[in-house]
Amino acid sequence: MPRWSIARALSVAVFISAGPVAGQNGPAVIAILPFEDRGSYGQDKEIFRALALGIPATLASELSGHSNLRLADRNRVVRALRSENLGPNAKVDAATAARIAKQVGAHYAITGTFADFYGTFRLDGRIVDAESGQILRVVTNNDPKLQDRAELYRIIQMVAHKLLAEVSPAALRGGTPQAEMRTIPTEALTQYSLGLWYEGKGDREKAGEHYDRAVAVLPDYPEAREGLRRVRGS
């Protein structure tokens, strides 16, 4: 996979803004960056590479539905990712995340890791301060009752909720957006992620096939339908 394709795939829908982690007044821009597979087993490696895109994209969808959140400039983030030469399954350390956040005028970056060990799923999200380069918080699905890959969407929701509690407590008081009241089967989310993966590689035909499969599993899946619109123009 060419180095620039990670940036192109992430440009679809994975950059958001949110409120302050520690006392900043007003909304603050946050960039969601690639998530790294820490060494997963039990499925094809292609699926894990795809989830490195699908997880942050789904996190963005969850967070963007809340009040006090606004989109960062997507084109600037894509250029920043390219300037860092991030390759497949990019490992984004705190210093790199901070540089990207500063380049795009963001106050914070969110990146993280995941690991799927034959169906036991661990997801960690890190909040990085752009100014200091420090990791301010790490949140995870540490509830032993919510570590089954079959409930991947609920795992992402939990981590998104914890991130939101850190970056914008006021948004939690604004009520629950429609996105948080839905559910996405793991198979649909996996096919959507594969669609992002192939779209990032420039293979629009294969991307469309996977987006189609995601919609077949979950007809009311706006992100997958938007993917179909991008790759097929309809």
N, C-alpha and C positions, 0 to 999 in steps of 0.2 A: 504494500500500500504506500503510495507516495506520501512524503511528509506533509505536504500541504492539504491532503485530503482530510486529516483530522480536523483542521480548521474549517474546511468547507462543510463537513458534516455537522460540526458543532454550531455552525452559523445558522442552522435551521431554527432552533428555538431554545437555546440553553443559557441565555444571558438575561439576568433580571436585576432589579434593584430592590432594596429593602431598607428598613429603618436601622437605627443605631444599635450597636452591640453594647456600648458603654457610655451612655449619657450624651451622645451627640444630638443636637437639636435638628429637627427636620429629617426628611428622608435621605438616605445615603445609597449611592449606587453600589451594587454588588455584581461581580462577574462570576458565573458558575463555569468552572474549568473542567477538563477531562478527569475522570475517575480511573484509578489504576486497579487492574486485576492483580491481587497479591499472590495468586497461585491457586486457581480453581480446578476442581476435578469432577468428573461425572457426566460432562457433556462435551460436544465438539468445541474445540478451541475457538472456532469462528463465532460461536454463540457468546462466549465470554468477551471476545473482542468487540462484538456488537453491543453488549451490555455496557461497556465502557462509554458508549455514546447514549444508549437508551436511558440509563440511570440518571445522568445529569439533565437530559432533556425532560424526563418525567418529573424530576425535582423542580425544574423551572416551571413546568405547568402547574404544579401544586402551589408553589409560592406566588406565582404571578396573579393568582385570583384574589389575593387579599388586598384590602385597602392599604394605602400608604406605600405601595410598591409601584415602581415604574421601570420600563425597559431601558437598559443601557444602550448605547449606540453599537449595534451589532457589527457594522463594518469595521469600526475601530478595534473591537475585540478580535475579530478574525485576523486583521493585520498584525495585531500584537502576538497572537498565537503563531503566526507564520514567522514573525521575526525571531521567535524563540526556537524555531526548528523542532517543534514538538512532533515526535514520530508516533507510530502505533502504540497503543497502551501506554501513553505518555505518563511518566512519573513527574508530577508537578510538585516540587518541593516548595517550602514556604517562601524562599527568596524569589523563585521564579514567579509564584503566584502574586507576590507583592509587586514585582516589576510590571507584570501584565496589568494588574489593577491600576497602578499609577499611570501607565501609558494610556488607559482608556478613561481616566478621570474617575475611577471607582475608589470608594473608601475601603471596601473589603472584597476578598475573593473567597469563593467556596470551592473546595476540591476535596478529594478523599480517595478511599480505597474500598474494594469489596473482595469477598472470597466466598466461593461456593464449594463446600466440601461434600460432594455426593448428596446434595439436597439441603444441607445445613448452611444457611446464608448469613453472612456477616457484612454489614454496611456501616462504614464510618465516614462522617462528614467533618471537614475541618474549616473553621472560619479564620482567615488570615487577614491581619490588619495591613493595609497598603503602606502606611507611613512607617511603621516600625518593623514590618516584616515578621512579626511574631504571630504564632498560632494562638488565637484568643480562646477558642473553645474547640473541643472535639465531642461530637455527639454520635451515638450509635444505637442500634437495635439490641440493647443488652437485656431485654425481656426474654427469658428462655422460652416463653410461650409464643414468641413471634420471631422464629428463626428458620422457618420452613420455606424453602424456595417456592412451594405452591402458593404462598401468600406474599410473593415478592412486592406486589403493589402496596399492600398494607405496610410492609417493611419500609418502603420508600416514603409512604405517607407519615409514618412515625418519625423518621429522621427529618423530613421536611417540617413537621410540627415542632420538633425540638430546635431546629435551626431558626424557625420563625420566632420562637419564644426568646431566642438570644438576640436576633438582629432587629426585631420589631415587636416588642410586647404589646404595643398599642394596636397592632393589626389583629392580634388575637381577640381583642375586645370588640372588633368590628363585625364579629359573626363568622359563620362558616360558609365559605364560598361553595358554589355548586360542585366544583371539582372535587372537594373533599368528601362529598356525599356519594360519589360514584364508586364503582369498583372495576378493576381491569384484570381479567384472568391472566395468569402468568404466560400462557401460550400466546395471547394477543400481544402482551408487552414484549415478549421475545421476538415475535415476528416484526413488530414495529421497530425494534432495535436493529434487527437485520436489515430492514428497509433503510434505516439511517446509514448503516455500515456500507451497503452497496451504493447508496446515493453518494456517499462521500468518496467512493472509489470511482465514481463517474459511470457506473453501470445502471442506467435508468431502467432497463428492462427487468433486471433481477430485483432492483429496489421495488418496482411496481408489483412484482409477484409477491414479495413479502408484505407490502402494505395491503395488498388484496387479501392475503391470508389473515392478517390482523383484523381486517374489517369483517371477514367471514366469521371469525370467532366472536367479535364484538362489533355489531353494526354501528352502534353509537360510540364511535371512537374518533373524535374530531382530529386528533393529532395524526392518526393514520390516514384519514381522508384528506387532510391537508398535504400529507406526503404524496398521495396519489395525484393531487392537483399539481404539485410541483414537478413530478417526473413525467406526467402525461398531459399536463396542461388542461385538465378537465376535472 
